[in-house]
Amino acid sequence: MNIEEIRKVASPNVQIASQSHESKKLNLVAPEKSCDFSYAIKNDFPILKNQNIAYLDNGATTQKPVQVINAINEFYKKYNANPHRGAYRLSVEATEAYENTRAKVAKFINAKNAQEIIFSKNATESLNLLAYSYGMENLKKDDEIVISIMEHHSNLVPWQKVTKAIGAKLKYMYINNEFEISDKEIEEKITNKTKIVGITHVSNALGTINDVKKIIKYAHKKGAIVIVDASQSIPHMRIDVQDLDADFLIFSGHKMLAPLGVGVLYGKRELLNKMTPFLMGGDMIEYVYEQDTTFASLPNKFEAGTQNAEGVIGLGSAIDYIENLGYDTIQQIEKEVVDYAIDELSKLDYLELYVTPNRENHSSVISFNMKGVHPHDIASILDSNGVCVRSGNHCAQPLMRYLGIDSTCRASFNFYNTKEDVDRLINALNKAYNMFKKYIERN
């Protein structure tokens, strides 16, 4: 089925039916113009509906559909209270909504138990929790941690701190000329000394899809646990933690339509039970005495203090939206648009693309540079033409250094992007090139 066929038969225009928060059922509402699928999608996103832009910075954060915005408003209007803190009706309702979302997340990624889902403020906090609560307590001198050169700083800097504090070693799996990690590299770097492997499912700077299932299987044979950063993958593909056999998996909600400030840490129950808390305070305790404290059971012992309840509610609504649209539809839309973007960008001989030639191993991120022009200048010119891309090192400085560059422009796509967005990008790039053409040709 191609994108035009999808547009004719599917509608993502999810509306929350009139109901209380205890029973949120979703109704499919066909758009007025069933053939205009892109219009129906963008109509759900206030920023995309009200501003004349091509938003291509989804790898940083996605726009929020009105359904998510309404879910947050409903929380504050109808049952705002502190979860887990009170026996009165509002607090009970807030607790139910909060915990119902935990169960929804567990089902979404096929965790065995809702207690394996820990809410955090983002993927970075989840990774720091693992570094302190697992890494610091389970590593010893000369043990090895293996990560990829593609890692976001949040899955790199904490492990630098852990290895330096303990006297362990940090090793890297490097990429080949096709921006992929080879089997040979995996097998050479992950050894019997390896205790932790940290791997991004999808590179936020290159869009490369790593074969995390293969890496997990090999690491387990060597006795290591594996932490998967799914921040860039879960917006675009279904994640099954049991099928992957991931020991830990993390992601941020704001990259998958949810609000800023809410993240998820999944961990196998037996591992989480053995870990001590990273943060101390209210709601994560069992008993507190003057000189000693015992901790609450999972998941509470890792959720100290008042949580971002409205963010969790919004995450639940974002999951409803994604499930209603369906990953099959999402992937078909994105593949056609991203393939079109790669094809069109490849025609511009003044650009250098950093994309694996294997389209099956590539997701929704396209990094590029205009030869002889700084990415910040290009991004500013694109912005003046209503095209939003990110420029910089994308919190992946070691990767940039390994590639021999300082930074790139990055266009990152979501299912609400269209070929028209790509055309705007191409037109804006041509304008930028014409501005710098004499300088480029002279150099």
C-alpha positions as CSV (number, residue, x, y, z in Angstrom):
1,M,0.0,0.0,0.0
2,N,1.4,3.4,-1.0
3,I,0.9,6.7,0.7
4,E,-2.0,7.7,-1.5
5,E,-3.9,4.5,-0.7
6,I,-3.3,5.1,3.0
7,R,-4.7,8.5,2.8
8,K,-7.9,7.1,1.3
9,V,-8.6,4.5,3.9
10,A,-7.0,5.8,7.2
11,S,-7.8,8.7,9.5
12,P,-5.6,9.6,12.4
13,N,-7.9,12.4,13.4
14,V,-8.4,10.9,16.8
15,Q,-10.9,12.6,19.1
16,I,-11.3,11.9,22.8
17,A,-14.9,10.9,23.3
18,S,-17.0,12.7,25.9
19,Q,-16.2,10.7,29.1
20,S,-14.4,10.9,32.4
21,H,-10.7,10.2,32.7
22,E,-11.5,6.7,34.2
23,S,-12.6,5.4,30.7
24,K,-10.8,7.1,27.8
25,K,-12.1,5.5,24.7
26,L,-11.0,6.8,21.3
27,N,-13.3,7.4,18.4
28,L,-12.1,7.5,14.8
29,V,-13.5,10.6,13.1
30,A,-13.1,10.6,9.3
31,P,-11.7,13.9,8.0
32,E,-14.0,16.1,5.9
33,K,-11.8,15.3,2.9
34,S,-10.9,11.6,3.3
35,C,-8.5,11.8,0.3
36,D,-6.4,14.5,2.1
37,F,-4.8,12.4,4.7
38,S,-2.0,14.9,5.4
39,Y,-4.4,17.7,6.0
40,A,-6.3,15.5,8.5
41,I,-3.1,14.8,10.4
42,K,-1.8,18.4,10.4
43,N,-5.3,19.5,11.5
44,D,-4.7,17.7,14.8
45,F,-1.5,19.7,15.5
46,P,-2.2,23.4,16.4
47,I,1.3,24.7,15.5
48,L,1.3,22.9,12.1
49,K,-2.2,24.1,11.5
50,N,-1.7,27.7,12.5
51,Q,1.8,28.4,11.3
52,N,3.2,28.3,7.7
53,I,6.2,26.2,8.4
54,A,7.9,22.9,7.4
55,Y,8.8,21.5,10.8
56,L,11.7,19.1,10.3
57,D,13.2,19.0,13.8
58,N,11.3,16.0,15.2
59,G,14.5,14.3,16.4
60,A,14.7,17.2,19.0
61,T,11.0,17.2,19.9
62,T,7.7,16.5,18.2
63,Q,4.8,18.8,17.9
64,K,1.8,17.9,20.2
65,P,-1.7,16.9,18.9
66,V,-4.7,18.6,20.3
67,Q,-5.7,15.4,21.9
68,V,-2.6,15.4,24.1
69,I,-3.1,19.1,24.9
70,N,-6.7,18.4,25.9
71,A,-5.7,15.5,28.1
72,I,-3.4,17.8,30.1
73,N,-6.0,20.5,30.4
74,E,-8.5,17.9,31.5
75,F,-6.2,16.8,34.3
76,Y,-5.8,20.3,35.7
77,K,-9.5,21.2,35.3
78,K,-11.0,18.0,36.7
79,Y,-8.7,16.0,38.9
80,N,-5.5,17.9,39.7
81,A,-4.1,16.5,43.0
82,N,-0.9,14.9,44.1
83,P,-0.8,11.2,43.2
84,H,-0.2,8.7,46.0
85,R,-0.5,11.4,48.7
86,G,-4.1,11.5,49.7
87,A,-7.2,9.4,50.6
88,Y,-9.6,12.0,49.3
89,R,-11.4,11.7,45.9
90,L,-9.2,14.0,43.8
91,S,-6.0,12.4,44.9
92,V,-7.4,8.9,44.3
93,E,-8.5,9.9,40.8
94,A,-5.1,11.4,40.1
95,T,-3.4,8.3,41.3
96,E,-5.6,6.1,39.2
97,A,-4.9,8.1,36.1
98,Y,-1.1,8.1,36.8
99,E,-1.0,4.4,37.4
100,N,-3.3,3.6,34.5
101,T,-0.8,5.3,32.2
102,R,2.0,3.1,33.7
103,A,0.0,0.0,32.8
104,K,-0.6,1.5,29.3
105,V,3.2,2.1,28.8
106,A,3.9,-1.5,29.9
107,K,1.4,-2.8,27.4
108,F,2.8,-0.5,24.7
109,I,6.3,-1.9,24.9
110,N,5.2,-5.4,26.0
111,A,6.8,-5.4,29.5
112,K,5.8,-8.3,31.7
113,N,4.7,-6.1,34.6
114,A,3.7,-2.5,35.1
115,Q,6.1,-2.4,38.0
116,E,8.9,-2.6,35.4
117,I,8.0,0.9,34.2
118,I,9.7,3.8,36.0
119,F,8.7,7.4,35.2
120,S,11.5,10.0,34.9
121,K,11.7,13.5,33.5
122,N,13.5,12.4,30.3
123,A,15.8,9.8,28.8
124,T,18.8,11.6,30.3
125,E,17.6,11.2,33.8
126,S,16.8,7.5,33.2
127,L,20.3,6.9,31.9
128,N,21.8,8.7,34.9
129,L,19.7,6.6,37.2
130,L,21.1,3.5,35.6
131,A,24.7,4.8,35.8
132,Y,24.4,5.5,39.5
133,S,22.0,2.8,40.7
134,Y,23.3,0.0,38.6
135,G,26.7,1.0,37.2
136,M,28.2,2.3,40.4
137,E,27.0,-0.7,42.4
138,N,27.8,-3.6,40.0
139,L,31.1,-2.6,38.3
140,K,34.6,-3.2,39.7
141,K,38.1,-2.2,38.7
142,D,39.0,-3.3,35.1
143,D,35.5,-4.2,34.1
144,E,34.4,-2.9,30.8
145,I,31.5,-0.8,29.5
146,V,31.0,-0.9,25.7
147,I,29.0,1.8,23.9
148,S,28.8,2.9,20.3
149,I,30.5,6.0,18.9
150,M,27.0,7.1,17.8
151,E,25.7,7.6,21.4
152,H,24.0,10.8,22.5
153,H,26.0,12.5,25.3
154,S,23.4,11.2,27.8
155,N,24.4,7.6,27.1
156,L,28.1,8.5,27.1
157,V,29.0,11.1,29.8
158,P,27.5,9.2,32.7
159,W,29.5,6.1,31.8
160,Q,32.7,8.3,31.6
161,K,32.0,9.3,35.2
162,V,31.3,5.7,36.4
163,T,34.4,4.2,34.8
164,K,36.6,7.0,36.2
165,A,35.2,6.6,39.7
166,I,35.6,2.8,39.7
167,G,38.6,2.2,37.6
168,A,36.7,0.4,34.9
169,K,37.2,0.9,31.1
170,L,35.0,2.6,28.5
171,K,35.2,1.1,25.0
172,Y,33.6,2.1,21.8
173,M,32.1,0.3,18.8
174,Y,32.9,2.3,15.7
175,I,31.0,2.7,12.5
176,N,32.1,1.7,9.0
177,N,32.0,3.8,5.8
178,E,28.3,3.1,5.5
179,F,27.6,4.6,9.0
180,E,26.8,1.2,10.5
181,I,28.3,-1.1,13.2
182,S,29.7,-4.3,11.6
183,D,29.3,-7.7,13.2
184,K,33.1,-7.9,13.5
185,E,33.1,-4.7,15.5
186,I,30.4,-6.0,17.8
187,E,32.3,-9.3,18.4
188,E,35.7,-7.7,18.9
189,K,34.5,-5.0,21.4
190,I,32.1,-7.0,23.5
191,T,34.2,-9.5,25.5
192,N,34.1,-11.6,28.7
193,K,35.2,-8.4,30.5
194,T,32.2,-6.5,29.3
195,K,29.6,-5.9,32.0
196,I,27.4,-3.2,30.5
197,V,26.6,-2.5,26.8
198,G,24.9,0.8,26.0
199,I,23.5,1.2,22.5
200,T,21.2,3.6,20.7
201,H,18.5,1.9,18.7
202,V,18.5,4.7,16.2
203,S,21.3,7.3,15.9
204,N,19.9,10.8,16.5
205,A,22.6,12.2,14.2
206,L,22.7,9.7,11.4
207,G,19.4,7.9,11.4
208,T,21.2,4.5,11.4
209,I,19.1,1.7,12.8
210,N,21.3,-0.6,14.9
211,D,20.5,-4.3,15.2
212,V,20.0,-4.1,18.9
213,K,18.5,-7.6,19.1
214,K,21.7,-9.1,17.7
215,I,23.8,-6.9,20.0
216,I,21.7,-8.0,23.0
217,K,22.0,-11.7,22.1
218,Y,25.7,-11.5,21.7
219,A,26.2,-9.4,24.9
220,H,24.2,-11.8,27.0
221,K,26.4,-14.7,25.7
222,K,29.3,-12.7,27.2
223,G,27.5,-12.1,30.5
224,A,26.8,-8.4,30.0
225,I,23.5,-6.5,30.5
226,V,22.3,-4.2,27.7
227,I,20.8,-0.7,28.0
228,V,18.9,0.4,24.9
229,D,18.3,4.0,24.1
230,A,15.0,4.0,22.2
231,S,14.5,7.7,22.2
232,Q,14.8,8.0,18.4
233,S,13.2,4.7,17.5
234,I,10.0,4.5,19.6
235,P,8.3,7.3,17.7
236,H,8.7,5.4,14.4
237,M,8.6,1.7,15.2
238,R,7.0,-0.8,17.6
239,I,9.2,-1.8,20.5
240,D,8.8,-5.2,22.2
241,V,11.2,-5.4,25.2
242,Q,10.5,-9.1,25.7
243,D,11.3,-9.9,22.1
244,L,14.5,-7.9,22.2
245,D,15.3,-9.3,25.6
246,A,16.5,-5.9,26.6
247,D,17.6,-5.6,30.2
248,F,16.9,-1.9,30.3
249,L,15.2,0.4,27.7
250,I,14.7,4.2,28.0
251,F,13.0,6.9,26.0
252,S,11.6,10.5,26.3
253,G,7.9,11.2,25.9
254,H,8.4,14.5,24.1
255,K,9.9,12.8,21.0
256,M,6.7,10.8,20.6
257,L,4.0,13.5,20.8
258,A,3.9,13.7,24.6
259,P,4.7,16.8,26.7
260,L,8.2,17.9,27.7
261,G,9.4,16.7,31.0
262,V,8.4,13.0,31.1
263,G,10.5,10.0,30.3
264,V,10.4,6.2,30.8
265,L,12.8,3.7,32.2
266,Y,12.0,0.0,31.6
267,G,14.0,-2.6,33.5
268,K,13.7,-6.2,34.1
269,R,12.0,-6.7,37.5
270,E,14.8,-8.9,38.9
271,L,17.4,-6.2,38.1
272,L,15.4,-3.3,39.4
273,N,14.7,-5.1,42.6
274,K,18.4,-5.4,43.3
275,M,19.1,-1.7,42.6
276,T,19.1,1.0,45.3
277,P,17.4,4.3,44.6
278,F,19.2,7.2,42.8
279,L,17.0,10.0,44.3
280,M,15.8,10.1,47.9
281,G,12.8,11.8,49.3
282,G,9.0,11.6,49.5
283,D,7.0,8.6,48.2
284,M,10.0,6.3,47.6
285,I,10.3,5.2,51.2
286,E,8.7,2.5,53.3
287,Y,9.8,3.5,56.8
288,V,12.0,6.4,58.0
289,Y,13.7,6.3,61.4
290,E,16.1,8.9,62.8
291,Q,19.2,7.0,61.6
292,D,17.9,4.6,59.0
293,T,15.4,4.2,56.1
294,T,13.8,1.4,54.2
295,F,12.6,1.9,50.7
296,A,9.3,1.3,49.0
297,S,8.8,-1.5,46.5
298,L,8.8,-1.1,42.8
299,P,8.2,1.2,41.0
300,N,7.9,3.8,43.8
301,K,11.4,3.5,45.1
302,F,12.7,5.1,41.9
303,E,10.1,7.9,41.8
304,A,11.1,10.3,44.6
305,G,9.1,13.4,45.1
306,T,6.0,14.8,43.3
307,Q,6.0,13.5,39.8
308,N,5.1,15.2,36.5
309,A,1.6,13.8,36.7
310,E,0.2,15.9,33.9
311,G,3.1,14.9,31.7
312,V,2.4,11.2,32.4
313,I,-1.3,11.8,31.5
314,G,-0.1,13.4,28.3
315,L,2.1,10.5,27.5
316,G,-0.8,8.2,27.9
317,S,-2.8,10.3,25.4
318,A,0.2,10.3,23.0
319,I,0.3,6.5,23.1
320,D,-3.4,6.4,22.3
321,Y,-2.8,8.6,19.3
322,I,0.1,6.4,18.0
323,E,-1.8,3.2,18.6
324,N,-4.9,4.5,16.9
325,L,-2.9,5.6,13.8
326,G,-0.8,2.4,13.9
327,Y,2.9,1.8,13.4
328,D,2.3,0.2,10.0
329,T,0.7,3.4,8.7
330,I,3.4,5.6,10.4
331,Q,6.2,3.6,8.8
332,Q,4.6,3.6,5.3
333,I,4.0,7.4,5.4
334,E,7.5,8.1,6.8
335,K,9.3,5.8,4.4
336,E,7.8,7.4,1.4
337,V,8.5,10.9,2.5
338,V,12.0,10.2,3.9
339,D,13.0,8.2,0.7
340,Y,11.8,11.1,-1.4
341,A,13.8,13.5,0.8
342,I,17.0,11.4,0.4
343,D,16.5,11.2,-3.4
344,E,15.9,14.9,-3.8
345,L,18.8,15.9,-1.5
346,S,21.1,13.5,-3.3
347,K,20.5,15.5,-6.5
348,L,22.1,18.6,-4.9
349,D,25.8,18.2,-5.7
350,Y,26.7,21.0,-3.3
351,L,25.5,18.9,-0.4
352,E,27.3,16.1,1.5
353,L,24.9,13.6,3.1
354,Y,25.6,11.4,6.1
355,V,23.2,8.6,5.5
356,T,23.7,4.8,5.2
357,P,23.0,3.6,1.6
358,N,21.0,0.7,3.1
359,R,17.6,2.2,3.3
360,E,16.3,-0.7,5.4
361,N,18.8,0.3,8.1
362,H,17.8,4.0,8.0
363,S,15.1,5.8,10.0
364,S,13.8,9.3,9.8
365,V,17.0,11.5,10.3
366,I,19.0,13.0,7.5
367,S,22.2,14.9,8.3
368,F,23.9,17.0,5.6
369,N,26.3,19.8,5.1
370,M,26.6,22.4,2.3
371,K,30.2,22.3,1.3
372,G,32.1,25.3,2.6
373,V,29.3,26.8,4.6
374,H,28.7,26.5,8.3
375,P,25.5,24.6,9.2
376,H,24.3,27.4,11.5
377,D,24.3,29.8,8.6
378,I,22.3,27.3,6.5
379,A,19.8,26.7,9.3
380,S,19.3,30.4,9.7
381,I,18.6,30.9,6.0
382,L,16.2,27.9,6.0
383,D,14.4,29.4,9.0
384,S,13.9,32.6,7.1
385,N,12.1,30.5,4.5
386,G,9.9,28.7,7.1
387,V,11.9,25.5,7.3
388,C,12.9,24.3,10.7
389,V,16.0,22.1,10.9
390,R,18.6,21.7,13.6
391,S,22.2,22.6,13.2
392,G,25.1,21.6,15.5
393,N,26.7,18.5,16.9
394,H,23.4,17.0,18.0
395,C,24.8,16.1,21.5
396,A,27.1,13.7,19.6
397,Q,30.5,15.4,19.6
398,P,32.6,12.1,19.6
399,L,30.7,11.0,16.5
400,M,31.2,14.3,14.8
401,R,34.9,14.2,15.6
402,Y,35.2,10.6,14.4
403,L,33.6,11.7,11.1
404,G,36.1,14.6,10.8
405,I,33.4,17.3,11.0
406,D,32.3,19.8,13.6
407,S,28.5,19.8,13.0
408,T,25.8,19.2,10.5
409,C,22.3,20.3,9.5
410,R,19.7,17.7,10.5
411,A,16.3,17.3,9.0
412,S,14.3,14.8,11.0
413,F,10.8,13.6,10.0
414,N,7.6,12.4,11.5
415,F,4.4,11.0,10.1
416,Y,2.8,14.5,9.8
417,N,5.5,15.6,7.4
418,T,4.8,15.6,3.6
419,K,6.6,15.7,0.3
420,E,5.6,19.4,0.2
421,D,7.7,19.9,3.3
422,V,10.6,18.3,1.5
423,D,10.1,20.5,-1.5
424,R,10.2,23.6,0.8
425,L,13.5,22.3,2.2
426,I,15.0,21.8,-1.3
427,N,13.8,25.3,-2.5
428,A,15.3,26.9,0.7
429,L,18.6,25.0,0.2
430,N,18.8,26.2,-3.4
431,K,18.3,29.8,-2.2
432,A,21.0,29.4,0.4
433,Y,23.4,27.9,-2.2
434,N,22.8,30.8,-4.5
435,M,23.7,33.2,-1.7
436,F,27.0,31.4,-1.1
437,K,27.7,30.2,-4.6
438,K,30.5,32.6,-5.4
439,Y,32.2,31.9,-2.1
440,I,31.8,28.1,-2.5
441,E,33.1,28.1,-6.0
442,R,36.1,30.3,-5.1
443,N,37.1,27.8,-2.4
